[in-house]
Amino acid sequence: MAIRMPRIIQARKILRRSLSNGSRTPTYTDIPKGYFAIYVGEQEKKRHMVPVSLLSEPLFQDLLHQAEEEFGYNHPMGALTIPCSEDVFTDLASRLGAF
């Protein structure tokens, strides 16, 4: 089994960037090519960068269906909002190879 260190390092950099954007308003130019921004959390929502490849994963599609049921197509944060805890999302994303 090979360890993909460059991919892990890149994911950490992207995660740090998404979490450390401070008080400035995120824009579409902050999103690297091949990724999209989502907000995750039950109370306080945090912005994450997710690879587009996750869109084809059945578990991630289940989260998208939950988001559709809860928010419809009107997302209050201005981007896709996933209605689950950050811990659950991080665990799922790491199992799917996003982080």
C-alpha positions as CSV (number, residue, x, y, z in Angstrom):
1,M,0.0,0.0,0.0
2,A,1.5,3.3,-1.1
3,I,1.3,6.4,1.0
4,R,0.3,9.5,-1.0
5,M,2.1,12.2,1.0
6,P,2.0,15.0,-1.7
7,R,-1.8,14.6,-1.9
8,I,-2.1,14.7,1.9
9,I,0.1,17.8,2.1
10,Q,-1.9,19.5,-0.6
11,A,-5.1,18.7,1.2
12,R,-3.8,20.1,4.4
13,K,-2.8,23.4,2.7
14,I,-6.2,23.7,1.1
15,L,-7.9,23.0,4.4
16,R,-5.8,25.5,6.2
17,R,-6.5,28.1,3.6
18,S,-10.3,27.4,3.8
19,L,-10.2,27.7,7.6
20,S,-7.9,30.6,7.9
21,N,-9.6,33.1,5.6
22,G,-10.4,35.2,8.6
23,S,-13.1,37.8,8.4
24,R,-12.7,38.6,4.7
25,T,-15.5,37.4,2.5
26,P,-14.5,34.3,0.4
27,T,-14.8,34.7,-3.3
28,Y,-14.8,32.2,-6.2
29,T,-11.1,33.0,-6.9
30,D,-10.2,31.5,-3.5
31,I,-11.2,28.1,-4.8
32,P,-8.5,26.0,-6.6
33,K,-9.3,24.4,-9.9
34,G,-11.0,21.0,-9.4
35,Y,-12.5,21.9,-6.1
36,F,-15.7,23.5,-4.8
37,A,-16.6,25.3,-1.6
38,I,-19.1,23.9,0.9
39,Y,-20.1,24.9,4.4
40,V,-20.4,22.2,7.1
41,G,-21.6,22.3,10.6
42,E,-24.7,22.3,12.7
43,Q,-24.4,25.5,14.7
44,E,-21.3,27.3,13.4
45,K,-20.7,26.6,9.7
46,K,-17.1,26.2,8.5
47,R,-16.0,26.5,4.9
48,H,-14.2,23.5,3.3
49,M,-12.7,22.9,-0.2
50,V,-13.8,19.6,-1.6
51,P,-12.5,17.9,-4.8
52,V,-15.1,17.7,-7.5
53,S,-14.4,13.9,-7.7
54,L,-16.5,13.5,-4.5
55,L,-19.6,14.3,-6.5
56,S,-19.6,10.8,-7.9
57,E,-19.4,9.1,-4.5
58,P,-22.7,7.6,-3.2
59,L,-22.1,8.6,0.4
60,F,-21.4,12.2,-0.6
61,Q,-24.5,12.1,-2.8
62,D,-26.5,11.1,0.3
63,L,-25.3,14.2,2.0
64,L,-26.3,16.3,-1.0
65,H,-29.8,14.8,-0.9
66,Q,-30.0,15.7,2.8
67,A,-28.9,19.3,2.0
68,E,-31.6,19.5,-0.7
69,E,-34.2,18.3,1.7
70,E,-33.2,20.8,4.4
71,F,-32.3,23.9,2.4
72,G,-33.8,23.3,-1.1
73,Y,-31.7,25.3,-3.5
74,N,-31.6,28.4,-1.3
75,H,-28.4,28.1,0.7
76,P,-28.1,30.9,3.3
77,M,-24.3,30.9,3.3
78,G,-24.1,31.6,-0.5
79,A,-22.6,28.2,-1.2
80,L,-23.6,24.6,-0.7
81,T,-24.4,23.9,2.9
82,I,-24.1,20.3,4.3
83,P,-26.4,19.7,7.3
84,C,-24.2,17.5,9.4
85,S,-21.5,18.0,12.1
86,E,-18.0,18.9,11.0
87,D,-16.6,15.7,12.6
88,V,-19.0,13.5,10.6
89,F,-18.1,15.3,7.4
90,T,-14.4,15.2,8.1
91,D,-14.5,11.5,8.8
92,L,-16.5,10.8,5.6
93,A,-14.3,13.0,3.5
94,S,-11.1,11.3,4.8
95,R,-12.6,7.9,4.1
96,L,-13.4,9.0,0.5
97,G,-9.9,10.4,0.0
98,A,-10.8,14.1,0.0
99,F,-8.5,15.0,2.9
